[in-house]
Amino acid sequence: MPPTEGQPRDITPADIPRILELEPVLFGAESWNRGMYREEFSLPDRAYRGIDAGGRLVAYGGVLLAETAQVLTIGVDPDHQRRGLGSLLLADLLAIAVAAGAGEVVLEVRATDRGAQRLYERHGFVAIARRRNYYQLIGEDALVMRLTLP
Ligand SMILES: CC(C)(COP(=O)(O)OP(=O)(O)OC[C@H]1O[C@@H](n2cnc3c(N)ncnc32)[C@H](O)[C@@H]1OP(=O)(O)O)[C@@H](O)C(=O)NCCC(=O)NCCS
């Protein structure tokens, strides 16, 4: 049975072409390429999830599963932003991290991206550090945010 539209599902290598359409729109010079996604999807300690709307992938994200889990990426098609999909996907990734036994989750976010920071704050993340020039291709700092899990 196909997954329910609007609900998170596992992402597979078959989703890579669609992800590569969205990457430059969402991440510009910091986009990941096909090789990076192929590598990511082959790693056993990763969980990648996506949400479909209208028969196509419109949101995707991934988490590294460890004692300190890490949200690796999260993106929503601009035509589908501000409808709760980013929040739904993040909650799904956090639930997977909890189920895998993580005690905390960290992530990096562009220091100027208040929208994404708001999303993370709404889920309990707190900024704990600043990494100067972390995004070297765009010359921007990162904020490191952390969430302690129950
Ligand atoms: C960040 C991102 C994933 C949010 O996805 P989304 O589906 O639009 O997020 P949601 O609709 O679930 O938003 C949840 C809350 O986050 C905050 N938020 C999200 N985007 C925001 C924005 N552009 N400006 C201000 N607040 C924002 C709001 O508090 C929002 O709640 P509200 O709509 O009730 O006010 C999306 O904007 C995106 O893909 N951005 C480009 C890629 C990126 O920067 N990813 C994050 C870095 S790893």
The ligand as an SDF file (V2000), in Angstrom:
LIG
                    3D

 48 50  0  0  0  0  0  0  0  0999 V2000
   13.0540   25.7920    7.9460 C   0  0  0  0  0  0  0  0  0  0  0  0
   11.9830   25.0120    7.1670 C   0  0  0  0  0  0  0  0  0  0  0  0
   12.3610   23.5530    7.1090 C   0  0  0  0  0  0  0  0  0  0  0  0
   10.6300   25.1870    7.8930 C   0  0  0  0  0  0  0  0  0  0  0  0
    9.6600   24.3790    7.2290 O   0  0  0  0  0  0  0  0  0  0  0  0
    8.0870   24.7310    7.3110 P   0  0  0  0  0  0  0  0  0  0  0  0
    7.3390   23.5710    6.8130 O   0  0  0  0  0  0  0  0  0  0  0  0
    7.8390   26.0300    6.6320 O   0  0  0  0  0  0  0  0  0  0  0  0
    7.9000   24.9300    8.8680 O   0  0  0  0  0  0  0  0  0  0  0  0
    6.5120   24.8760    9.6930 P   0  0  0  0  0  0  0  0  0  0  0  0
    5.3950   25.3350    8.8140 O   0  0  0  0  0  0  0  0  0  0  0  0
    6.3970   23.5500   10.3220 O   0  0  0  0  0  0  0  0  0  0  0  0
    6.8210   25.9850   10.7790 O   0  0  0  0  0  0  0  0  0  0  0  0
    6.7790   25.7220   12.1620 C   0  0  0  0  0  0  0  0  0  0  0  0
    7.1350   27.0010   12.9030 C   0  0  0  0  0  0  0  0  0  0  0  0
    8.5040   27.3520   12.6560 O   0  0  0  0  0  0  0  0  0  0  0  0
    8.6120   28.7800   12.5610 C   0  0  0  0  0  0  0  0  0  0  0  0
    8.9610   29.1610   11.1900 N   0  0  0  0  0  0  0  0  0  0  0  0
    9.1460   28.3240   10.1280 C   0  0  0  0  0  0  0  0  0  0  0  0
    9.5080   29.0330    9.0310 N   0  0  0  0  0  0  0  0  0  0  0  0
    9.5460   30.3220    9.4100 C   0  0  0  0  0  0  0  0  0  0  0  0
    9.8670   31.5380    8.7400 C   0  0  0  0  0  0  0  0  0  0  0  0
   10.2100   31.5680    7.4490 N   0  0  0  0  0  0  0  0  0  0  0  0
    9.8370   32.6890    9.4480 N   0  0  0  0  0  0  0  0  0  0  0  0
    9.5010   32.6940   10.7530 C   0  0  0  0  0  0  0  0  0  0  0  0
    9.1690   31.5830   11.4550 N   0  0  0  0  0  0  0  0  0  0  0  0
    9.2040   30.4140   10.7860 C   0  0  0  0  0  0  0  0  0  0  0  0
    7.2550   29.3330   12.9210 C   0  0  0  0  0  0  0  0  0  0  0  0
    7.2330   29.4780   14.3230 O   0  0  0  0  0  0  0  0  0  0  0  0
    6.3530   28.2120   12.4690 C   0  0  0  0  0  0  0  0  0  0  0  0
    5.1150   28.1990   13.0990 O   0  0  0  0  0  0  0  0  0  0  0  0
    3.9090   29.1280   12.5230 P   0  0  0  0  0  0  0  0  0  0  0  0
    3.8460   28.9060   11.0340 O   0  0  0  0  0  0  0  0  0  0  0  0
    2.7230   28.6170   13.2730 O   0  0  0  0  0  0  0  0  0  0  0  0
    4.2940   30.5280   12.8560 O   0  0  0  0  0  0  0  0  0  0  0  0
   11.8250   25.6090    5.7380 C   0  0  0  0  0  0  0  0  0  0  0  0
   11.6340   27.0020    5.8320 O   0  0  0  0  0  0  0  0  0  0  0  0
   12.9930   25.3460    4.8140 C   0  0  0  0  0  0  0  0  0  0  0  0
   13.0530   24.3030    4.1640 O   0  0  0  0  0  0  0  0  0  0  0  0
   13.9450   26.2860    4.7230 N   0  0  0  0  0  0  0  0  0  0  0  0
   15.0570   26.1750    3.8180 C   0  0  0  0  0  0  0  0  0  0  0  0
   16.0350   25.1310    4.2560 C   0  0  0  0  0  0  0  0  0  0  0  0
   16.5500   25.3970    5.6510 C   0  0  0  0  0  0  0  0  0  0  0  0
   16.9910   26.4780    5.9510 O   0  0  0  0  0  0  0  0  0  0  0  0
   16.5100   24.3590    6.5000 N   0  0  0  0  0  0  0  0  0  0  0  0
   16.9040   24.4600    7.8970 C   0  0  0  0  0  0  0  0  0  0  0  0
   18.3550   24.4670    8.1020 C   0  0  0  0  0  0  0  0  0  0  0  0
   19.0280   22.8660    8.4470 S   0  0  0  0  0  0  0  0  0  0  0  0
  1  2  1  0
  2  3  1  0
  2  4  1  0
  2 36  1  0
  4  5  1  0
  5  6  1  0
  6  7  2  0
  6  8  1  0
  6  9  1  0
  9 10  1  0
 10 11  2  0
 10 12  1  0
 10 13  1  0
 13 14  1  0
 14 15  1  0
 15 16  1  0
 15 30  1  0
 16 17  1  0
 17 18  1  0
 17 28  1  0
 18 19  1  0
 18 27  1  0
 19 20  2  0
 20 21  1  0
 21 22  1  0
 21 27  2  0
 22 23  1  0
 22 24  2  0
 24 25  1  0
 25 26  2  0
 26 27  1  0
 28 29  1  0
 28 30  1  0
 30 31  1  0
 31 32  1  0
 32 33  2  0
 32 34  1  0
 32 35  1  0
 36 37  1  0
 36 38  1  0
 38 39  2  0
 38 40  1  0
 40 41  1  0
 41 42  1  0
 42 43  1  0
 43 44  2  0
 43 45  1  0
 45 46  1  0
 46 47  1  0
 47 48  1  0
M  END
$$$$
